[in-house]
Amino acid sequence: MDLAQLTSEMHRFVEAKGWYAAESPKPQSPRNLAASLAIESAEVLEHFQWGETPGDKEHLAGELADVMLYLLQLASVSG
């Protein structure tokens, strides 16, 4: 999957959840996405809080995916 396909799939997912709707409880504004990106980045950092290697690599992979998708959406929404 290339970046354009991933972006398209990300927008499809967000649209399906209703998060692009004007009345959404989770508005996808650049500010909200930037905050979500910072929060998810902190969750990545938690895996390294007490050591050099993560204890649960599968959970870390999920957190890294969250960071990547928030960054991709922020870039896309911001133009």
C-alpha positions as YAML, in Angstrom:
chain: A
units: angstrom
residues:
- id: 1
  name: MET
  ca: [0.00, 0.00, 0.00]
- id: 2
  name: ASP
  ca: [1.42, 3.39, -0.93]
- id: 3
  name: LEU
  ca: [0.93, 6.69, 0.89]
- id: 4
  name: ALA
  ca: [-1.97, 7.81, -1.34]
- id: 5
  name: GLN
  ca: [-3.83, 4.55, -0.72]
- id: 6
  name: LEU
  ca: [-3.20, 4.76, 3.02]
- id: 7
  name: THR
  ca: [-4.49, 8.34, 3.06]
- id: 8
  name: SER
  ca: [-7.61, 7.29, 1.17]
- id: 9
  name: GLU
  ca: [-8.26, 4.39, 3.55]
- id: 10
  name: MET
  ca: [-7.69, 6.63, 6.56]
- id: 11
  name: HIS
  ca: [-10.26, 9.15, 5.27]
- id: 12
  name: ARG
  ca: [-12.71, 6.33, 4.50]
- id: 13
  name: PHE
  ca: [-12.38, 5.03, 8.07]
- id: 14
  name: VAL
  ca: [-12.82, 8.48, 9.65]
- id: 15
  name: GLU
  ca: [-15.80, 9.22, 7.41]
- id: 16
  name: ALA
  ca: [-17.40, 5.87, 8.28]
- id: 17
  name: LYS
  ca: [-17.07, 6.69, 12.00]
- id: 18
  name: GLY
  ca: [-18.87, 10.01, 11.36]
- id: 19
  name: TRP
  ca: [-15.96, 12.05, 12.67]
- id: 20
  name: TYR
  ca: [-16.00, 14.46, 9.70]
- id: 21
  name: ALA
  ca: [-19.64, 15.38, 10.36]
- id: 22
  name: ALA
  ca: [-20.28, 18.90, 11.63]
- id: 23
  name: GLU
  ca: [-22.00, 17.59, 14.76]
- id: 24
  name: SER
  ca: [-19.33, 14.98, 15.52]
- id: 25
  name: PRO
  ca: [-18.26, 14.66, 19.17]
- id: 26
  name: LYS
  ca: [-14.74, 14.13, 17.79]
- id: 27
  name: PRO
  ca: [-14.20, 16.98, 15.31]
- id: 28
  name: GLN
  ca: [-11.17, 16.37, 13.13]
- id: 29
  name: SER
  ca: [-9.72, 19.88, 13.28]
- id: 30
  name: PRO
  ca: [-5.99, 20.47, 12.92]
- id: 31
  name: ARG
  ca: [-5.80, 21.49, 16.60]
- id: 32
  name: ASN
  ca: [-7.60, 18.34, 17.79]
- id: 33
  name: LEU
  ca: [-5.49, 16.13, 15.55]
- id: 34
  name: ALA
  ca: [-2.28, 17.77, 16.80]
- id: 35
  name: ALA
  ca: [-3.38, 17.16, 20.40]
- id: 36
  name: SER
  ca: [-4.22, 13.53, 19.59]
- id: 37
  name: LEU
  ca: [-0.83, 13.12, 17.92]
- id: 38
  name: ALA
  ca: [0.94, 14.41, 21.04]
- id: 39
  name: ILE
  ca: [-1.08, 12.10, 23.29]
- id: 40
  name: GLU
  ca: [-0.36, 9.05, 21.13]
- id: 41
  name: SER
  ca: [3.33, 9.99, 20.99]
- id: 42
  name: ALA
  ca: [3.40, 10.03, 24.78]
- id: 43
  name: GLU
  ca: [1.91, 6.53, 24.75]
- id: 44
  name: VAL
  ca: [4.83, 5.41, 22.58]
- id: 45
  name: LEU
  ca: [7.23, 6.96, 25.08]
- id: 46
  name: GLU
  ca: [5.61, 5.02, 27.93]
- id: 47
  name: HIS
  ca: [7.01, 1.83, 26.40]
- id: 48
  name: PHE
  ca: [10.51, 3.15, 27.07]
- id: 49
  name: GLN
  ca: [9.83, 4.79, 30.44]
- id: 50
  name: TRP
  ca: [11.80, 2.27, 32.50]
- id: 51
  name: GLY
  ca: [14.08, 0.63, 29.97]
- id: 52
  name: GLU
  ca: [15.74, 0.67, 26.60]
- id: 53
  name: THR
  ca: [13.48, -1.92, 24.98]
- id: 54
  name: PRO
  ca: [9.70, -2.25, 24.98]
- id: 55
  name: GLY
  ca: [8.18, -5.12, 26.90]
- id: 56
  name: ASP
  ca: [5.26, -5.60, 24.52]
- id: 57
  name: LYS
  ca: [6.32, -5.04, 20.92]
- id: 58
  name: GLU
  ca: [2.83, -5.75, 19.55]
- id: 59
  name: HIS
  ca: [1.30, -3.03, 21.71]
- id: 60
  name: LEU
  ca: [4.12, -0.67, 20.74]
- id: 61
  name: ALA
  ca: [3.39, -1.40, 17.07]
- id: 62
  name: GLY
  ca: [-0.23, -0.40, 17.63]
- id: 63
  name: GLU
  ca: [0.79, 2.86, 19.26]
- id: 64
  name: LEU
  ca: [3.22, 3.62, 16.42]
- id: 65
  name: ALA
  ca: [0.41, 2.98, 13.93]
- id: 66
  name: ASP
  ca: [-1.80, 5.44, 15.83]
- id: 67
  name: VAL
  ca: [0.95, 8.08, 15.67]
- id: 68
  name: MET
  ca: [1.43, 7.50, 11.95]
- id: 69
  name: LEU
  ca: [-2.29, 7.77, 11.19]
- id: 70
  name: TYR
  ca: [-2.79, 10.94, 13.26]
- id: 71
  name: LEU
  ca: [0.25, 12.51, 11.56]
- id: 72
  name: LEU
  ca: [-1.06, 11.49, 8.14]
- id: 73
  name: GLN
  ca: [-4.51, 12.87, 8.88]
- id: 74
  name: LEU
  ca: [-3.10, 16.10, 10.31]
- id: 75
  name: ALA
  ca: [-0.99, 16.59, 7.20]
- id: 76
  name: SER
  ca: [-3.94, 15.87, 4.94]
- id: 77
  name: VAL
  ca: [-6.46, 18.05, 6.80]
- id: 78
  name: SER
  ca: [-3.94, 20.90, 7.02]
- id: 79
  name: GLY
  ca: [-3.30, 20.73, 3.29]
...
